[in-house]
């Protein structure tokens, strides 16, 4: 599974931008090569951890599968734990961005349609990043990992996109009375992840439209008429 090389932590900030924006083409090529290397390390870590689990996967194995020297892992990330933290941050940040992009413009938009679009976007994203999604779900609940706080915060951002649409529906009196939009948003998020993984692993022949239609019917159970 190939991830898009658009990692948020590589974006220059503050004073760094003044230096990087005037960089030479040679430096730009070097930066591109490093990003490609980091991407190969992500892909290798994803596949190995999906096969064997995080604890037994070693830096040597990650480097070998990525086709780089072991020192390359330490140069780019500092170690396996830092690599994994960066990978999880990328995954949840990208998922949250994908869900936010699916929200219809507020002016002239319908909150119900926005919610349905967000659910579909989540299914499509997870379907395209199965290994990442499985790891996110596994690690989001482990409190003994150094990356737990970061992953929990970023994962919450994804849920808040769904909860935000429910809150707007509640403000218009279109939700069942007394519904906790925070819990409902978390439930819909979990449903999207579970349904998407079930689809890709057990029923890959089914078109995404069928999966989305089922999610739509379930979401509509919470929503009243416009």
Buried (B, 14 or more C-beta within 10 A) or exposed (E): EEBEEEBEEEEEEEEEEEEBEEEEEEEEEEEEEBBEBBBBBBBBBBBBBBEEEBEEBEBEBBBBBBEBEBEBBBEBBEEBBBBBBBBBBBBBBBBBBBBBEBBBEEEEEBBBEBBBBBBBBBBBBBBBBBBBBBBBBEBBEEEEBEBBEBBBEBBBBBBBBBBBBBBBBBEEEBBEEEEEBBEBBBBBBEBBBEBBBEBBEEEEEEEBEEBBEBBBEBBEEBBEEE
